Amino acid sequence: MRDARSAEDNAQKGEGFCTSPETFEKFLSEHYDRIFAYAWRVLGNHADAEDLTQEVCLALPRKLAGYRGDCAPTTWLYRIVSNAAIDMLRRNAAAGRSKGAWADSLALAAADGQKRTRDSQWLSQAMSALPEDLRVTAALLVDREMSQAEAAQALDVAPGTIAWRMSEIKKRLKAVAKEECHD
């Protein structure tokens, strides 16, 4: 999957990227599912992910003028989705409407049995307690969707920052697990 995306990005990088309504429509239709999947991973629930995906799709035509061609189109797209997701998380928290991010993952785990459901619940709760920068980083790297270098570019941070964030995520999850074992 990454190889196909990289070849496509290399072909689109810089000139020729979304230069007509047809190429924009093609880009959007090819990446709509990726936008939704990433939004769902960051936000943790289906309804917010749908809303965010629609917001991003509506904003993309305006944002095309800001594409400098210094990164792959999908990296640019993930940066936009990341920023929009962080904004939504902040709005939800500020409005007191935080829906307990990652809660929808329970539905997926139910088919895999009771233990998997418990594990998924635990992970959902632990992930929702992470600060948004760590949550966004983890979501980019889930299922090896992106490498650490790609995530760094998408989040506009140094690669070392991504490595530190992943180390911090692991450390925090281990601490939560250890604390629960002693309860």
Residue pairs with C-beta under 8 A, 6 or more apart in sequence:
2 144
2 147
5 74
6 72
8 30
8 74
9 72
9 73
9 74
9 75
10 72
12 27
12 72
12 73
13 69
13 71
13 72
13 73
14 69
15 69
16 23
17 23
17 27
17 67
17 69
17 73
18 24
18 27
18 64
18 67
18 73
24 60
24 61
24 64
27 73
28 57
28 60
31 74
31 77
32 53
32 57
34 74
34 77
35 53
35 56
35 57
35 77
35 81
36 49
36 50
36 53
38 78
38 81
38 82
38 85
38 139
38 140
38 145
39 48
39 49
39 52
39 53
39 56
39 81
39 84
39 85
40 46
40 49
40 104
41 138
41 139
41 142
42 81
42 82
42 85
42 89
42 101
42 135
42 136
42 139
43 49
43 52
43 85
43 88
43 89
43 101
44 99
44 100
44 101
44 102
44 103
44 104
44 105
44 124
44 127
44 128
45 99
45 100
45 101
45 102
45 103
45 104
46 104
47 99
48 88
48 92
48 99
51 88
52 81
52 84
52 85
52 88
55 84
55 88
56 80
56 81
56 84
59 80
59 84
60 77
60 80
63 80
67 73
67 76
71 79
71 153
75 150
75 153
75 154
78 140
78 146
78 154
79 154
79 155
79 156
82 136
82 140
82 154
82 155
85 136
86 132
86 133
86 136
89 98
89 101
89 132
89 135
90 132
92 98
92 99
100 124
100 125
100 128
101 124
101 127
101 128
101 135
102 123
102 124
102 125
102 127
102 128
103 124
103 128
105 120
105 123
105 124
106 117
106 120
106 121
106 124
108 120
109 116
109 117
109 119
109 120
109 121
110 117
122 177
122 180
123 173
126 172
126 173
126 176
126 177
127 135
127 138
128 135
129 176
130 138
130 169
130 172
133 165
134 165
134 168
134 169
134 172
136 155
137 151
137 155
137 162
137 165
137 166
137 169
138 165
138 166
138 169
140 146
140 150
140 151
140 154
140 155
141 148
141 151
141 162
141 166
146 154
148 159
148 162
148 163
148 166
149 159
149 162
151 162
152 158
152 159
152 161
152 162
155 161
155 162
